[in-house]
Amino acid sequence: MTPARRRLALGALVLAVTAAAGTWAVAALKSRQVHVATVPSRSALVGTWEVEEGGGRLHLDADGRFRATDVPAGIVTPGPWTDGTTSTTGTWFLSPHGGRVALAPDDARGTEPDGASGTEPDDLGLGVVETRGATHLCVESQSPGVLCDLLLRRAPG
């Protein structure tokens, strides 16, 4: 093989490897992105969800009740982000468009017997998102350009 052909072959190989690496990097980046999603019904969310960063579980029952165990307090406490963890029970509702889960803790002030609360349902809840090819629940962020402060994934089993 002549030196010119060798350089050409080497250049083609470098170009092919670079293109393959670029394609892989873009695919890897896309698989980590979080996208707003919707679910067709409440049954798609029934089950146990766990905080991805460790600790805490949220169980959504088919009858509209939830149990939160050792979750970051900001998930079930309205207002600015709250530090610490908490455990509580309450009711949950899926928004009509299937993109948001509203939570109404039993111990929230202003809770009415019919399950309505003194705060609007959109004040406290989780967004439905998709990332890495799976549905997750999202503690929505108040920071510009950040969709979720925390993600909850379906617990195995």
Sequence and secondary structure as in RCSB ss.txt:
>XXXX:A:sequence
MTPARRRLALGALVLAVTAAAGTWAVAALKSRQVHVATVPSRSALVGTWEVEEGGGRLHLDADGRFRATDVPAGI
VTPGPWTDGTTSTTGTWFLSPHGGRVALAPDDARGTEPDGASGTEPDDLGLGVVETRGATHLCVESQSPGVLCDL
LLRRAPG
>XXXX:A:secstr
  HHHHHHHHHHHHHHHHHHHHHHHHHHHHHH  EE   SSGGGT EEEEETTSS EEEE TTSEEEEEEEEGGG
TS SS   SEEEEEEEEEE TTSSEEEEEETTSTT  TTS  SS GGGSEEEEEEETTEEEEEEE  STT  EEE
EEEE   
